[in-house]
């Protein structure tokens, strides 16, 4: 489930360039309306502890990420602190994610080459990760339960897995002379990845983890398929499960 699925005190609705915050789920009351830049993709996530929830969404400036303390929703205007902003990218945001504890956020722009992870308390960059060198539409970024890994999928049909807590697990360029490659030389690439057989756009999520349970990523694809890949810290990645839950062709004929 997404980080925001556990919210039972208040939640946002986000049509167009506004976010409407309501109390809920019983007897919902409108608490606040927040102006944003055009947000046709409905980018907005909420996560946190039982006492403090943080909402993230695109800021008014292209490429910026805005942070909103949900505990102030519905308070008097003078009691609401100024929203914090992170200038995450130079171009418009394409995809955002927040971890389960509401302490980290990951962002990708419409270029889709870089994924950046920020500390939401200090608003500082934690790590910059390279998905690739060619433009792609990042469709999903997800943290695992303890924020040690993130995975990201794009319209290229590839799912990349990155290490956050132990970044030395990520791959780097190893050629001797990398001066001509500029910033690519210092990039951290995924520790592993897998390509879906159909190269079909998908949403990805980490499987539940625990003692004796393998690290795994589940991909739910546009063609109706379910695929599960297990991976290890040394970069091995293998498909463990594959199922077809929806026949898209039949649906289109109805």
N, C-alpha and C positions, 0 to 999 in steps of 0.2 A: 504494500500500500504506500501511497505517497505520504510525505511528512505531514501534510495538512489533514489527513484523514482522521486524526485523533482530536481535532478541534471540536469541542462541544459548547463553547461559550460564545463564540462569534465567528463569522466567516465572511469572506468578500465575494461580491459579484462584480464582474469587470467588463461591461460592454463598452466598446469604443475607446474613449480617452478618459474614462472615469472608473474608479473602483468604489463600490458601495459596500460599506461594512455593516452587517446586521448581527444582532445577538441571536442566539438560537441553541439547539434546534427547535425548542418549544416556544410558542408565542414570540416569534422573531420581531425585533424592533430595529428600525433604522438608526444606527449610531453615528455614522459619519460618511461623507463623500470626499474622495481624494482625487484631485486632478492629476492626470498623467499625460504623457505624450501619446500619440496614436498607438494603440495596442491591439491590433486586429488579431493577433495570435493568442490573446488572453493570457499573457505571461504574468503569473502571480502565484506565489507559494507562501505557505505559512507553516511554521514549526516552532518547537520550543518545549520548555518544561511546563509543569502544572501551574506555575506562578507567573511565567513570562513567555509570551509568544511574540515572535518577530515575523513580519510580513515583508517580502521582497517583491519588487516589480520595477519595470523600466522607469528611469527618471525622466525629467522633461528635456534633458540634453541627450542627444544621440550617443549611445554607448554607455550611458550611466545607469547605475543600479541604485534604487532608492530603498531605504530601510525604514520600516514603520513599527513602533512599539505598540502592539495591539492592546496593551493595558490602558493606553490613553484614549482609546476609541470611546467617543461619547462624552469625554470630559469637556469642561469649559474651554473656550479658545485659549485663554491665558494659561491653562494648565497643560497644554499640549506642547511638548518640546519640538524644536525645529527638526524636520526629518533629516536623517543622515544620508549622504550620497557618496557612492563609490564610482569614480570614473574608470570603468572597467575596460572599455574598448573605444576606438575612434569611430567605429561605424555602429549602426543600429544593432541592438541585441536580437538574437535569433532564438536562444534557448537559455533558461536559467534553472538552477536547482538549489535547494537548501537541505542541509543535513538534518537528521532526526532531532538533534538537540538544539537546533537553531543557532549554531555558533559559526558555521561555515557556509559559504555560498559559492557556486560554480557558475561561470558564464561563458557563452560563446556568441560571437557576432555573426552577421550575415555572411562574412567571408568563410567562416567555419574551419579555419586552419589552426586556431589556438583555443585552448580551454584554460581559463584562469580561475584559481581558487582563492577566495579572500576570507580573512578572519573578520567576522561581523562586529566584534567588540572593538578591535583596533582599526578596522577598515583598511588593513594592510594586505598586500599580496602575499599569499603563503607559497604558492607554486604556480608556474606557468607550464602547461603541457601542450605538446604539438600533436594534433590529430593527423595532419598531413601538410603538403605544400600546395595542393590544388584546392580551389574553392569547392565547398560542399555545404549542404543544408543540414546542420546538426538538428536532429529531431528529438533527441532525448539525452539527458544527463542524469545520472542517479548515483547517490552515495550508498555504500553498504551501511549496515546498522551501527558500526563503530567508527565510521569515516576513515577507515584505513585504505579503502579503494574507492574509485569512481569508475563507472563505465559510461560510454557515450556511443550513440548510434547516429548514422547519417544516411542520406539518400544514396550513398555509394554502396550500401549493403554490407558495410563492415562495422563491427562492434569492437571498440578499443577499450582495454582495461588498463587503468593507471594506478600506481601505488602512491598514496598520499603520506601516510605515516613513515614509510620506509622508501623514500624516493630513489635510493640507490638501486632499487629493483627495476626501475624504469630504464629503457634502452637509451643509449646515446651514440652519436656518430663516433666511429673509431678510426677513420682515415687519418693519416699522419699530417697531411697539409690541408687544413680546413679554412684557411684565412679567406679564401675567395667565396666561401659559403655564408659569410656574414653571421647574422643572428642564428641561422640554422645550426651552426656548429655547437652552440651551447644548449640546444633544445633538448628537452626530455620527451622521449617518445613512449608510447604505450609499452608496458611490460609484456603484454601479449595482446592478441586480437583474434577474431575469427570472422570469416566471410560467410554469409548465409548462402545456401546453395542457389537460391533464386535471385540473389542480390536484390532483395526486396526491402523497402523501407520498413522499419520496425521500432517498437518501443522496447526498452530493456530494463531489467530490474534484477537485483541480487536475490538469490534464493536465501531462505532463512538459514542462519549459521548457528553453530553450536559445537560443543565438544565432540570430536570424532566425525563431524560433518564436513564434507568437502566444500571448498569455495566454488560457487557456481553462479552463472548468469543465465537468466531466462529471457529469451527474445520472443515477443509476440508480434507477428509480422502481418503486413497488409494483405497478404494472400491467404490469411486464415490459418497459418501454421504456428505451432508452438515448438520452440527448440531450446534445449538446455545444454549448456557447455560448462564443464568443470575445468578449473585452472589451478595451477600451483605457483608458488612464489618464484620458481626458477623459469617461469614463462611457458610451461607446457599447457596446452589447451586442447580439449577433446570433447566431441559431442557425445552426450550421454542419453539424450532423449529427443525424439522427433514425433510429432503428431499433427494431423490436419483436423482442426475443429470446425472449420467453416469452408464451404465450397463457394467461393466468390462468384464463379461462373453461373451457378444455379441461381444465386441471389439476384444477379443482374438481369436474369431472364424473367424474373417474376414481375 
